[in-house]
């Protein structure tokens, strides 16, 4: 991969590959949120995850790291997961970023140590999810 070269999805017919693209217009109220399972978030993250999920259109579980790839493909809008090892997430960071998404830990940094990670289809959606998951947004 070359930075700025994008990521491509293979096609059944050679020569018809398509670039991976996140949903640039995804908003929190219209977002599809995934996580492996809500039970993996201890407190206070469990309550924050619940607050995030109630503001999204749809919540689904499972998929593990595959769901991060779905963010890059535009199939879902948010993936929030906890307990990740660096090798679980680091290979996916450039793929999601090249597709237009944002991936960070709860401090807003590249998740070099793994841990709890937020991947979002665009920067605005990521900022909203990060504010909720990091506890920066006041409770409603």
Backbone as JSON, one array per atom type, in Angstrom:
{
  "sequence": "XXXXXXXXXXXXXXXXXXXXXXXXXXXXXXXXXXXXXXXXXXXXXXXXXXXXXXXXXXXXXXXXXXXXXXXXXXXXXXXXXXXXXXXXXXXXXXXXXXXXXXXXXXXXXXXXXXXXXXXXXXXXXXXXXXXXXXXXXXXX",
  "N": [[0.82, -1.17, 0.0], [0.45, 2.23, -0.73], [0.6, 5.34, 0.76], [-2.07, 7.52, 0.22], [-2.75, 6.3, -2.08], [-5.02, 4.88, -1.85], [-7.34, 2.21, -1.09], [-8.36, -0.87, -2.47], [-11.1, -2.82, -3.57], [-11.34, -6.06, -4.58], [-12.68, -7.32, -7.64], [-15.05, -9.59, -9.11], [-14.63, -9.73, -11.76], [-11.72, -9.22, -13.39], [-10.11, -6.05, -13.67], [-12.22, -4.51, -12.96], [-12.08, -3.43, -10.44], [-12.9, -1.71, -7.4], [-12.6, 1.3, -5.51], [-12.26, 1.27, -1.95], [-14.57, 2.84, 0.14], [-15.57, 4.76, 2.84], [-18.67, 5.71, 4.4], [-19.12, 8.86, 3.79], [-21.04, 10.72, 4.53], [-22.21, 9.78, 6.83], [-24.0, 10.03, 9.85], [-24.4, 10.34, 13.42], [-27.03, 9.73, 14.36], [-27.98, 8.21, 12.29], [-26.31, 6.11, 12.12], [-24.87, 2.83, 11.77], [-23.86, 0.75, 14.21], [-21.34, -1.37, 15.4], [-20.03, -3.87, 17.6], [-17.93, -6.32, 19.17], [-19.19, -7.51, 21.4], [-21.36, -6.08, 23.82], [-20.78, -6.83, 26.45], [-18.08, -6.9, 26.78], [-17.12, -4.5, 27.58], [-16.06, -2.99, 30.45], [-16.98, -1.16, 33.43], [-16.27, 2.33, 33.52], [-16.91, 2.19, 30.86], [-18.9, 0.51, 29.83], [-21.38, 1.74, 30.41], [-21.02, 4.06, 28.94], [-20.82, 3.02, 26.37], [-23.39, 2.02, 26.1], [-24.81, 4.44, 26.13], [-23.86, 5.52, 23.73], [-24.82, 3.6, 21.88], [-27.6, 3.94, 22.07], [-27.98, 6.25, 20.7], [-27.53, 5.72, 18.09], [-28.75, 4.5, 14.92], [-28.9, 1.73, 14.53], [-27.77, -1.21, 16.14], [-25.39, -3.79, 16.14], [-23.87, -6.96, 16.83], [-20.82, -8.86, 16.93], [-18.54, -10.25, 14.51], [-16.01, -9.31, 15.1], [-12.75, -8.35, 14.2], [-13.38, -8.22, 11.52], [-15.52, -6.5, 11.27], [-14.33, -4.01, 11.44], [-13.22, -3.82, 8.9], [-15.56, -3.65, 7.49], [-16.31, -1.03, 8.01], [-14.48, 0.39, 6.41], [-15.38, -0.43, 3.93], [-17.83, 0.72, 3.74], [-20.05, -0.53, 4.64], [-20.87, -0.51, 7.3], [-20.97, 2.01, 9.9], [-19.75, 2.66, 12.34], [-17.41, 1.14, 14.49], [-16.77, -0.1, 17.56], [-14.63, -1.37, 19.85], [-13.21, -3.35, 22.5], [-10.33, -4.41, 24.38], [-8.47, -5.08, 22.45], [-5.57, -6.39, 20.85], [-2.44, -5.04, 19.64], [-1.91, -6.25, 17.13], [-4.44, -6.9, 16.29], [-5.67, -4.58, 15.36], [-3.88, -2.67, 14.17], [-3.06, -3.38, 11.44], [-5.39, -2.71, 10.11], [-5.78, 0.02, 10.33], [-4.5, 1.79, 8.31], [-5.99, 0.98, 6.1], [-8.66, 1.67, 6.68], [-8.32, 4.44, 7.05], [-7.4, 5.23, 4.48], [-9.71, 4.8, 3.09], [-11.22, 6.86, 3.9], [-12.01, 7.01, 6.53], [-11.72, 7.26, 10.18], [-9.62, 6.21, 12.79], [-9.01, 5.59, 16.14], [-7.65, 5.38, 19.51], [-9.09, 5.75, 22.83], [-8.0, 8.13, 23.58], [-7.77, 9.58, 21.35], [-5.66, 8.99, 19.72], [-3.5, 7.2, 17.39], [-4.09, 3.78, 17.63], [-1.75, 2.33, 18.88], [-1.17, 0.57, 20.96], [-3.34, -1.06, 20.96], [-6.15, -2.0, 22.79], [-9.1, -0.2, 23.72], [-10.89, 0.75, 20.94], [-12.02, 3.02, 18.46], [-13.51, 3.1, 15.37], [-14.55, 5.02, 12.71], [-16.73, 6.15, 10.09], [-16.28, 8.73, 9.18], [-14.68, 11.89, 10.04], [-16.29, 13.65, 11.61], [-18.31, 12.0, 12.67], [-16.68, 10.27, 14.1], [-15.64, 12.04, 16.02], [-17.93, 12.61, 17.56], [-18.57, 10.04, 18.57], [-16.22, 9.48, 19.96], [-16.26, 11.49, 21.92], [-18.41, 10.64, 23.49], [-17.61, 8.01, 24.27], [-15.22, 8.51, 25.6], [-16.0, 9.91, 27.75], [-16.14, 12.62, 27.67], [-18.37, 13.97, 26.79], [-21.15, 15.39, 28.34], [-23.54, 13.59, 30.33], [-26.82, 12.84, 29.14]],
  "CA": [[0.0, 0.0, 0.0], [1.13, 3.51, -0.78], [-0.26, 6.39, 1.31], [-2.69, 8.35, -0.8], [-3.11, 5.46, -3.22], [-6.32, 4.27, -1.61], [-7.47, 0.76, -0.96], [-9.24, -1.34, -3.52], [-11.82, -4.06, -3.37], [-11.24, -6.9, -5.78], [-13.94, -7.61, -8.31], [-15.11, -10.92, -9.71], [-14.14, -9.55, -13.12], [-10.5, -8.42, -13.37], [-10.23, -4.76, -14.33], [-13.39, -3.8, -12.44], [-11.89, -3.2, -9.02], [-13.49, -0.47, -6.92], [-11.96, 1.79, -4.29], [-13.01, 1.2, -0.71], [-14.99, 4.16, 0.58], [-16.45, 4.87, 3.99], [-19.82, 6.57, 4.16], [-18.69, 10.21, 4.16], [-22.16, 11.5, 5.08], [-22.79, 9.09, 7.98], [-24.18, 10.82, 11.07], [-24.61, 9.48, 14.58], [-28.41, 9.26, 14.4], [-28.22, 7.29, 11.17], [-25.17, 5.18, 12.08], [-24.91, 1.41, 12.13], [-22.8, 0.53, 15.18], [-20.98, -2.75, 15.71], [-18.99, -4.23, 18.57], [-17.94, -7.77, 19.32], [-20.33, -7.69, 22.3], [-21.33, -5.06, 24.87], [-20.28, -7.35, 27.72], [-16.62, -6.77, 26.87], [-16.81, -3.18, 28.13], [-16.27, -2.86, 31.88], [-17.4, 0.19, 33.8], [-17.45, 3.07, 33.08], [-17.1, 2.09, 29.4], [-20.17, -0.15, 29.52], [-22.43, 2.77, 30.42], [-20.76, 4.97, 27.81], [-21.18, 2.3, 25.15], [-24.86, 2.01, 26.07], [-25.22, 5.78, 25.73], [-23.56, 5.63, 22.3], [-25.7, 2.73, 21.1], [-28.96, 4.47, 22.03], [-28.03, 7.4, 19.78], [-27.34, 5.2, 16.73], [-29.94, 3.9, 14.3], [-28.91, 0.28, 14.63], [-26.61, -1.81, 16.8], [-25.2, -5.2, 15.87], [-22.71, -7.53, 17.52], [-20.1, -9.93, 16.25], [-17.67, -9.83, 13.42], [-14.66, -9.02, 15.57], [-12.0, -7.41, 13.36], [-14.02, -8.11, 10.21], [-16.39, -5.33, 11.28], [-13.51, -2.84, 11.11], [-13.13, -3.79, 7.44], [-16.86, -3.18, 6.99], [-16.29, 0.44, 8.06], [-13.77, 0.83, 5.21], [-16.16, -0.78, 2.76], [-19.07, 1.49, 3.73], [-21.15, -1.4, 5.06], [-21.29, -0.01, 8.6], [-20.44, 3.35, 10.12], [-18.97, 2.72, 13.57], [-17.01, -0.09, 15.16], [-16.14, 0.2, 18.84], [-14.26, -2.65, 20.45], [-12.3, -3.27, 23.64], [-9.47, -5.56, 24.6], [-7.74, -5.43, 21.22], [-4.11, -6.41, 20.82], [-1.99, -4.24, 18.5], [-2.03, -6.97, 15.85], [-5.85, -6.96, 15.89], [-6.15, -3.34, 14.78], [-2.92, -1.87, 13.4], [-3.11, -3.58, 9.98], [-6.61, -2.14, 9.55], [-5.78, 1.48, 10.41], [-4.31, 2.47, 7.01], [-7.07, 0.62, 5.17], [-9.81, 2.52, 7.02], [-7.97, 5.83, 6.77], [-7.36, 5.45, 3.03], [-11.1, 4.78, 2.62], [-11.85, 8.09, 4.35], [-12.43, 6.9, 7.92], [-10.85, 7.65, 11.27], [-9.45, 5.14, 13.78], [-8.17, 5.99, 17.26], [-7.96, 4.87, 20.84], [-9.96, 6.69, 23.55], [-7.31, 9.42, 23.73], [-7.73, 10.21, 20.03], [-4.37, 8.69, 19.07], [-3.4, 5.92, 16.68], [-4.14, 2.76, 18.68], [-0.53, 1.52, 18.81], [-1.19, -0.46, 22.0], [-4.61, -1.77, 20.92], [-7.07, -1.51, 23.83], [-10.42, 0.18, 23.23], [-10.68, 1.43, 19.66], [-13.18, 3.53, 17.73], [-13.34, 3.33, 13.94], [-15.74, 5.69, 12.22], [-16.76, 6.4, 8.65], [-15.79, 10.07, 8.88], [-14.12, 12.57, 11.2], [-17.34, 14.21, 12.46], [-18.91, 10.88, 13.38], [-15.68, 9.81, 15.05], [-15.56, 13.0, 17.12], [-19.09, 12.41, 18.42], [-18.43, 8.77, 19.26], [-15.09, 9.61, 20.9], [-16.71, 12.3, 23.05], [-19.26, 9.8, 24.34], [-16.86, 6.88, 24.83], [-14.16, 8.99, 26.49], [-16.62, 10.57, 28.89], [-16.04, 14.08, 27.52], [-19.7, 14.52, 26.58], [-21.97, 15.25, 29.55], [-24.68, 12.66, 30.21], [-28.09, 13.46, 28.79]],
  "C": [[0.88, 1.24, 0.0], [0.16, 4.56, -0.24], [-0.76, 7.28, 0.19], [-3.12, 7.57, -2.03], [-4.44, 4.77, -3.06], [-6.22, 2.77, -1.43], [-8.52, 0.32, -1.95], [-9.88, -2.66, -3.14], [-11.76, -4.83, -4.68], [-12.63, -7.16, -6.36], [-13.88, -9.01, -8.89], [-14.53, -10.88, -11.12], [-12.87, -8.69, -13.06], [-10.67, -7.13, -14.19], [-11.4, -3.93, -13.84], [-13.31, -3.58, -10.93], [-12.48, -1.84, -8.65], [-12.75, -0.01, -5.67], [-12.87, 1.58, -3.09], [-13.34, 2.62, -0.29], [-15.9, 4.02, 1.8], [-17.62, 5.76, 3.61], [-19.52, 7.97, 4.67], [-19.79, 11.02, 4.82], [-22.8, 10.83, 6.29], [-22.85, 10.02, 9.19], [-24.53, 9.88, 12.21], [-26.04, 8.91, 14.61], [-28.77, 8.27, 13.33], [-27.2, 6.16, 11.13], [-25.57, 3.74, 12.41], [-23.66, 1.16, 12.96], [-22.59, -0.96, 15.4], [-20.02, -2.77, 16.9], [-19.0, -5.74, 18.64], [-19.08, -8.16, 20.24], [-20.24, -6.65, 23.41], [-20.74, -5.55, 26.19], [-18.76, -7.2, 27.85], [-16.18, -5.42, 27.41], [-17.09, -3.21, 29.63], [-16.77, -1.45, 32.17], [-16.19, 1.1, 33.92], [-17.74, 2.94, 31.58], [-18.42, 1.44, 29.02], [-21.32, 0.84, 29.46], [-22.25, 3.73, 29.26], [-21.14, 4.31, 26.49], [-22.71, 2.25, 25.01], [-25.4, 3.36, 25.63], [-24.99, 6.0, 24.23], [-24.56, 4.83, 21.48], [-27.13, 3.27, 21.02], [-29.1, 5.66, 21.09], [-27.84, 6.99, 18.33], [-28.64, 4.58, 16.23], [-30.04, 2.42, 14.57], [-27.64, -0.19, 15.3], [-26.57, -3.3, 16.48], [-23.94, -5.67, 16.56], [-22.09, -8.63, 16.67], [-19.15, -9.36, 15.22], [-16.23, -9.6, 13.82], [-13.97, -8.05, 14.61], [-12.58, -7.26, 11.96], [-14.9, -6.86, 10.15], [-15.6, -4.05, 11.03], [-13.37, -2.7, 9.59], [-14.45, -3.33, 6.83], [-16.98, -1.66, 7.05], [-15.63, 0.96, 6.79], [-14.57, 0.59, 3.95], [-17.46, 0.03, 2.66], [-20.27, 0.68, 4.16], [-21.71, -1.04, 6.42], [-20.58, 1.32, 8.83], [-19.53, 3.48, 11.33], [-18.64, 1.32, 14.05], [-16.28, 0.33, 16.41], [-15.87, -1.13, 19.5], [-13.24, -2.44, 21.56], [-11.44, -4.53, 23.7], [-8.69, -6.0, 23.37], [-6.24, -5.45, 21.48], [-3.67, -5.55, 19.63], [-2.17, -4.95, 17.15], [-3.48, -7.12, 15.39], [-6.26, -5.74, 15.07], [-5.16, -2.63, 13.86], [-2.92, -2.14, 11.9], [-4.33, -2.93, 9.32], [-6.63, -0.62, 9.53], [-5.55, 2.13, 9.05], [-5.41, 2.14, 6.0], [-8.28, 1.52, 5.42], [-9.51, 3.98, 6.7], [-7.95, 6.13, 5.27], [-8.76, 5.45, 2.42], [-11.87, 6.0, 3.11], [-12.28, 8.08, 5.8], [-11.37, 7.36, 8.91], [-10.82, 6.54, 12.3], [-8.53, 5.65, 14.88], [-8.5, 5.17, 18.5], [-8.83, 5.92, 21.54], [-9.3, 8.03, 23.84], [-7.22, 10.15, 22.39], [-6.45, 9.98, 19.27], [-4.47, 7.39, 18.27], [-3.29, 4.82, 17.73], [-2.94, 1.79, 18.65], [-0.52, 0.38, 19.83], [-2.46, -1.3, 21.94], [-5.56, -1.16, 21.94], [-8.46, -1.27, 23.27], [-10.23, 1.1, 22.03], [-12.01, 1.84, 19.06], [-12.78, 3.73, 16.28], [-14.65, 3.92, 13.43], [-15.6, 6.02, 10.75], [-16.26, 7.78, 8.26], [-15.37, 10.76, 10.17], [-15.19, 13.12, 12.14], [-18.01, 13.12, 13.29], [-17.95, 10.35, 14.44], [-15.62, 10.74, 16.25], [-16.74, 12.84, 18.08], [-18.97, 11.12, 19.23], [-17.32, 8.83, 20.31], [-15.5, 10.42, 22.12], [-17.55, 11.48, 24.02], [-18.44, 8.72, 25.03], [-15.76, 7.33, 25.79], [-14.7, 9.68, 27.73], [-16.57, 12.08, 28.8], [-17.4, 14.73, 27.33], [-20.52, 14.34, 27.86], [-23.14, 14.3, 29.3], [-25.94, 13.44, 29.93], [-29.13, 13.13, 29.82]]
}
